[in-house]
């Protein structure tokens, strides 16, 4: 790509609304794909849209990640969700607690190590937040005694969210570079000198693949398949 943009070329930021809209559409499609995975305990569903949301946050920052999360979760509530406003709320809390901290950290540490560290932090924050919010909301929404939900925190909610977060962190490591490269070739996203154009981070790809494979196996264990 030329280091000096053509005089008639539009700045990449001019395409930001369209790019964010595209990411919203891809995130919605990812959510639909995730629905083929049966819910754990009948209430906990794996949702891969977090991958696209955090990639949007890595590109444009935490506010964009939050905006994509709210938009996609709202459309999901209106179209395919059966959980109504409560499901919308839990969706937003889950996705934002993963993507927003990760985007904040990555913005300050814009490197592969920063990406890995930010994703790890996002998984930790999301897991803690969902344990708290499930403890508060599930008894009210499902009509389950709070003592039962408290007993499920270490055995169901904690491992499920750790596994979900690990899978989505791994997929982010695998997909971030191809997605951003495609967007840059289409002149939709600005170049970044700190991204080391053309460099393949083999270690990150191996880590991402390991997280995805391990997470899928653990999901199968939680579903009772293995």
Secondary structure, DSSP 8 states (H G I E B T S, - for coil): --SS--TT---GGGGHHHHHHHHHHHHHHHHHHHTTS--BTTTB---THHHHHHHHHHHH-HHHHHHHHHHHHHHHHHHT-SSHHHHHHHHHHHHHHHHHHHHHHHHHS-SHHHHHHHHHHHHHHHHHHHHHHHHHHHHHHH---HHHHHHHIIIIIHHHHHHHHHHHHHHHHHHHHHHHHHHHHTTSS---GGG-TT---HHHHHHHHHHHHHHHHHHHHHTT--
